[in-house]
């Protein structure tokens, strides 16, 4: 199941693991990504914590954790190829995986259709 | 000028039809990048030819007997010995010797000058210059009638040749000439803001769309926005007004003493000189090569050990350098010099780097022989 947050993150839930990334819309808005600061594996995070930083040529943007849980994995490929976020924002450009999260935190999230409507509203 | 008014260049519709992302810059609605994005545009300028809409910048004409002498007193770098045909990078100072603007003075004839200034300082520059001109010298702000396009990149002369311009008639580095492109009379100078071989073109603003479309019709040429213009100039260490130069710093702070030649011309006086020579520079502009891709942005602190010794004025990932680069002011008495390791703040983190020599990008075609 795929969810989107109002901060333009996507969350794909597979069993008890959620994969997190930034949406294609956000990647386009940021422009060419030149650096990604990733969280550390094993870190505990709560909703709203800074997961990391995505830098484009012009600016740096924090990525906020949409879930509370533990960082199970990070996408180390982004260290050498941060532009994977531009090329494949919702697949190869994933940022991290969170486990041990409370699935009730997904209740406020949008599905793909609702997110597309949300983008129309804000544009 | 109305405070909240945003101006458009004659090319706004062209930018929008090319899918540009438009942003406000110095009171103007300008393209920050087109569809391919900043890095692709940056690389295109380094490898082929970039076309920039720079119509927002200001242009003045100063003419009349005594103009040479008057401008020599108004600008910090000598004008008195500037040959006809030459363009010279120069500075307008306030009474404290701090920089009100950096600009280029074109000597068109004995007493006939063309001055190109930043968009954000156009009106204050005009007042400052006019107030110091003696009677009988005319000052005209011709910015609204003048279009400016920058054609920059190692193949820029090839494009002009393909446009039926005689290469032998193109001006040499920091010189200007009069040519025709596509039937349009153009004041052309071999100057620019990218570190590449290139030209700046000035012509009647009613021809802006014609010229833009004509130059984009050549396969080597792509439109490039202000985003890449910033990374291109930073990689070769060119100052940006409001960042490396401002009314808090002197041209000596910024390292331009060799251009001003104050000791060589002891009898020469210019506005701001008294304040400039009264004290030693308080600041020193340095170039910083960062360790890695993460950038420190304008406003970040420069640390030597635990001590804050300065502030970053510009910082970005340098696409042709492959790493983050920055420029910034350190206190002159900090003793910081080339080779010294320093740290920069970036949000919660600190990034290490070293003070280095300019330019960051060394394969520039800017002085390439034609």
Interface residues (C-beta under 8 A of the other chain):
Chain A: X31 X32 X34 X35 X37 X50 X53 X55 X56 X57 X58 X59 X60 X62 X82 X83 X86
Chain B: X21 X32 X33 X37 X38 X39 X40 X227 X231 X292 X293 X294 X295 X297 X316 X317 X319 X324 X346 X347 X348 X349
